Amino acid sequence: MNIADVSILVLVLLFAATMLKGFNLGLGSLAAAFGVSTLAGLESAEVIASFPGDFFIMIVGVTALFGVAQINGTLDWMLDGILRLVRNNATLVALVPFFAGALLTAFGTLPAAATAIVAPIALGLSARYGLPALMMAVLGIMGILSGLLSPLAVFGIAAKQQIGASHLLVPSHTPITLLAGSMLAGILVCVGALIYSRARNLLPKGQIGHSDEPLDSSGGGVATLARTAPRTRELVVTLGGIGLVLVLAVGFDANIGLLGATVACLQMLVLRMEPSEAVSKIPWSVILLIGGLLTYIGVMQSLGTFERISQLLTVDGSPMISLLLLCYIAGITSFAASSIAVFVTVMPLLPSVVDAGVSPIGAILAVALASVVVDINPLGITGGLILGSAEEQVRPRLFRQLLIYGLASVAVGPFIVWGIFGWW
């Protein structure tokens, strides 16, 4: 067994160890990078150089910017506006979790945090209007999926970092195309869920209920969604800052992480906010997780490990079948592990299938969506948040539904996203 094979074994052990209490995958990956590099005779400087500094800056800048919006109530104000617009139209009420999830993740909210916000809204609306709990949960999570590949979202940022690290040649419109692909995937599942529910008479037509007031995001009763009512000055400064970052980043290709950090710093000064609040919104655990994993992946790349894995997974004469195998690896692993961790781990395997003729955008989309489409299962964080937001009497049935849905998504989800998006 050579050192490349050892590094593969260590990677498998790292993911297996996530089932152990007290194990941190980010710290474990850094330890693995040190141990494997020492065995391989690599210098420490080579290991440190593998740490994704660009990813660190992007995540810190973007999440600090939207941390300000969350603290002063701007995000709640936006969601409250959505609820006021839909009134009591059955279909529009059912779509609230979808649009709320898409809005949150597209603007940089982490999937777990977005789920923590959307799940109570979805299950609260389900209880209030008698809408199917599973349908509402699916619509909410599909909304979150729709925004995941936004240039501001963690998956979109990770994709950009890995495209550069893997030296994939992609067209200039790749960020927009990736976002369009994730939105299309979410919309397709959303439409399917609505059609199925309408066909089974689970979703009533026309108006439902009687109250015009929006739902409390905690899931209990009728109240104003926004816990913090932002003043006009706060809205103008916050939305103006976000708009400025988007214009400069998208229109002039400025570094969005540095921009976000700069604007967030100025916003906190202008609004006289306590900086520790916004800094606490930065997902340090996610930065450690992905930073540690990418550092270990960098060590693996320097050892030629991914070329070795690509050889094992390559189906001669059929690169699309090789891509399908990668999609199933991503989907099966993500069922019990972190989707973003799986995504950044599989990304370095894409150059080989791209070199064999697969579209780079299609490959990225297929693997990314295969990593997240299995998230709606009761054994992970997403499923736990959904179950926790449901009423007590609904939970046993919803647990069974989520388990069936999750297992079915592992079986057919990777194949479907490969069939639709792998050819882009």
N, C-alpha and C positions, 0 to 999 in steps of 0.2 A: 504493500500500500504506500503510494507516494504522498507527498505533502498536500497536493491538490485533493486527493481522496480524503485525507484526514480533515481538511477544512470543510468538505461536504458533510462528513459525519458530525463534526462539531456544530454545523448549522442546524442539522436535524435535531441534535440534542438540545440546542438552544430553544427551538420551538417546543420540543417536548417538555422542557423544564418549566415552561409557562404554566403548566398544570400544577406545579409545586407551590405551596404557600411560602411566601417570603422571597420568591425569585423575581428579580426585575430584569426584563429582557434588554433594556438599554444598557444597564451596568454590566450584565452578563456578556453582551456583545463586545463591549470595550475590553473586558477581561479576556474574552476569546481572541480578540484581535491581538492583544499583547502576547498571549500564550502561543498562538499559531505563528505569529511573526517571529517570535523567539526561536521556535523550532525550525523555521525556514531560514533563519539567519538574516532577517531584515532589520534595518536600523529603526530606532524609535521614531526618527524624523519622518520616515516613510509612512508609518502608521498615523502619526498626527496629521500629516498632509492629506490623509484620506477623510478627515473630518469635514463634513459639508458646511463650510462657513457661509456660503451663499444661502443655503436653506435656513440656517440659523437666523440670518439677518431678515430674510423674507417673512418667516413666521413671527419673529418678534415685532417687526414693523407693522405687519397687517393686523395681528391680534391686539396690539396696543391701540391701533387706530379704532378698531371696532369695539375694543374694551371701553373706550370713552363713550361710544354710542350706546353701549349696553348700560353703563353706570348712570348716565344722565337721563335714561328713559327713551332715547330716540328710537331704538329698535322696538321697544314695546309700543311706542306711538305708531310706528309703521304697521305692526301687526294689528293693533286696535283699529286702524283705518281699514284694513282688509275685512275685519269682522263687521264693521259698520256698513260696508258696501254690499255685502251679500244678503243682509236682512234675513228672511226666513225661507228663501228659495231652496228647496231640497238639494238640488244638484250643486248649487253654489256653496251651500253650507258644507256639503261633503268635500268640496274642493279646497276649503280653507286650510286644512292641514297640509295639503300638497303645496299650495302657494306659499304658506308660511315656511315650510321646510326648504323650498327652493330659494326663497328670499334670504333666509338665514345662512345657508351654506354658500350660496353664490357670493355673499358679502364677507366670507371668511370665518364664519362660526364653525368650530370643530363639529364633526358629525355627532359625537356623544353629547356635546352641549346642546346642539340643535335638537337632538332627540329628547333631551331632558325638558326642552321648552315645548316641542311639538306634541309629544305623547300625551301630556295632560289636556292639551287643547283638543286633540283628536278623540280621546276617550271620554272627555267631558261632553263634547258635542254628541257623541254616540249615546251617552246616557240621557242627555237632555232631550234629544229628538228621536230616540228609538232607532238610530241608524246602526247597521251591523258593525260590531266592534272590530272584527278582523278587517273589513273593508276600510274603515277609518284609519286603522294602524298602517295598512299597506299604502294608502294614499299619502299619509304623512311621511313614511320612510322613503317612498318613491320621490316625493318632493325633495327630500334631503339628497337622494341620489342624483336628482336632476342638476343640482348646483355644485356637485362635488368636483367637477373638472373645470370650474371657473378659474381664471388666472389668480383670483384672490383666495381660493379654497386650498386646503392642505393637500388634496390629491393633485390639483392643478399645479401647485408650487413644486410638489415632489416630482411630478411628471416632467416639468421643465428642467429641474435639476438633474434628473436621471437621463434625459435626452442629451444634455451637454456632457455628462460623465460617460455615457455610453457611445458618444460620437455618432449618434443617429442623425442622418441627413433628413430633415423634415422641411416642408414648405413654410413660408412666413405666416400663413394663416392658420397654422396648427393649433394655437390656443383657442381661437374662435371655433374651429372645427371640433375640437375635443369637447368644448362646452355644448355645442349643438348636438353632438352625439349623446352625451349624458342626459341632456334635456329630452331628446327624442326617446331614449330608453325609458325614462321616467314617465313620459306622457303616454307611451304605448301601454305600459302596465296600468297606469291610471285609467285610461279609456277602457281597457279590458276589465278592470275591477268594477267600473261603473256599469258597463254593459251587462256583465254577469249578475250584478246585484239588481239591476232593473228587470232583467229577464226572470229572475227568481222572485220578483215582487218584494225585494228587501229594501229597495230605495223608492220611496213614494214620489209621485209627480207633483209639480207645482209647489205651493206654499206649505210649510209645516210649522207646527208650534204657534206661539202667539206673541212671544216677547221680542222686542226690538233691541234689547240690551245685549252687548257682547258678553262672551263667556270669560270668567276668570281663568288665567293660565294655570292655576293650581288644580283645576278640574272640579272645583267645588262651587256650585251655585252660580248665580248670575251676578256679575260685578264688572267693573272696568278692567280690561286686560292689563293696562299699564300700571305697574306698581309705583313708578316714579313718573310724575307728570312734568315733562320738560317745558321750560319756558321758551318763548319765541327766540330769545337770544341764543339759547343752547341749541335749538333746532337749526338755526341759521349757521352757527359756527360748526356744528357737527356735520350736517349734510353738505355744507359748502366745502369743508375739508375733505370729505369722502369724494365729492365730485371732482375736486381739484386733483386728487391722487389718481382717480380713474382716467381723467383726461390726459394727464402727463404720462401715465404709465402706458395706456393703450395707444394714445395718439402720437406720443413722442418717444416711446420706448425707454422711458426713464426707469431706474431701478425701483420697483414698487416697495421693497422692504425698507430701503433708505428713505423713500418718500413718506411711507406710512409712519415711520419712527419720528421723522421731522415734524409732520403735521400733528401727530398725537402729542408731541412735546409742546408745540405751540398752542394746541387746543387746551391742554391742561393749564398752561400759563394764563391764557385769556379767560378761561372759565374758573380759574382759581380752584382747581380740583386737587385733591390729595393724591400725589403720584403713586403711592403704594397701592391704591385701589386698582388703577389701570395696570400696573405692573403685575399685580396678583392675577389678572385675567390672562396673562401670557401663559400658554400651556407648557410649562417647563417639563412636565413628565413626558409629553409628546416629543418635545425637542430632544430630551435624553434618549427616548426610545428610538426615534428615527436617526438621530445623530450617531448613536452607538451602533445601530444596524448598518448604516451606510459606511461607517468606519471599518467595520468587519468585512463588509462587501468589497470595500476598496482593497483590503488585504487579499481577499480571495481573487480579485481581478488581477492583482500583481503576480499571483501564483499561477495564473492561467486556469483557475478552477472553472470559470463559466464556459470556457471553450470545451473543457472536459464534459460538463453537464450537457452542453449543446450537442456534443457528439452522441451522448447516450440517448437524448430525446429526439434526435433527428430521424425522420422517416424519409429514406432516400426517394427523391423524385416527388415528394408531396409536402412542401413546407407548410401548407395550410393544416395538414393533419398534425404536424409538430406544434403549430399554434394552438390547435384544439387541445392537445395534451397539456400545454402550459396553462390554458384556461381552466382545465379540470384540476390541475395541481393548485392553482390559485383559489378556486372555489372550495375545494375540499379542505384545504388548510385554513381558509378564512372562517369556516364554520365554527371553529373553536379558538381561533387566534385573531389577533388584530388585523383588520383588513388593510390598513395603511402599511403595516409592517410586511404583510405578504406582498402587497403591490410593489414596494420598493425593493423587495428581495427578488421578485420575478423579473423586474424590468431589465436587469443586465443580461437576461437570456434572450431578449428580443433581437439584438443585432444579427444573430445567426439566421433567424427566420426571415428578417428583412433582407439580408444579403441574398437569401435564396429566392426572393421575389415577392414576399408579402408586403403590403402597404404598411409603412411605419405608423401612420395614423390609425389604421384599422387594427394593427397589433396592439397598440397602446390602449385603444378603446376597449377591445375585447378583454384584455387582461385586467384592466381597471374595473370594468363592469362585472366581470366574473368574480372579482375580489369582494364586491359589495352587495351583489344581488342575493347572496345567501345570508345577509345580516339579520333578516327577520326570522329569528328562531329564539325560543325561550331560554336557551342555554348561554346566551351571550349578554353583553351590556344592553344592547338595543332591546332585546326581548324582555329583559328584566325591567327596564324603564317603562315599556309598554304595559306589562303586567301590573307593575306598581301603580300605574295611573288608572287602571280599570277598577270598577266597583267590585266589591268582595264576591258577590254572587256570580259575576261574569267570569272571574279568573280561571276556574277549573276548565270551563269549555274553551276559553280563549287560549289557555295553555296548550290544549290538544290541537286546536286549529293552527297555532303558531308552529308547533312541532311538525305537523304534517306539511305545512307550507314550507318550513325550513328544509326538511328532508327532500321534498319535491324540487325545491330550488337548487339544491346541491346536485340532484340527478339530472335535471334538464336545463337549469339556468346557464351554466357555461356553454352548453351546446347552442342555446338560443342566441346568446350575445355573440358567440363566434359566427353563427350563421348569418346574423344581421349586420354586424359591425366589422367582422374580420376582413371583409372584402372592400372596405372603404378605401 
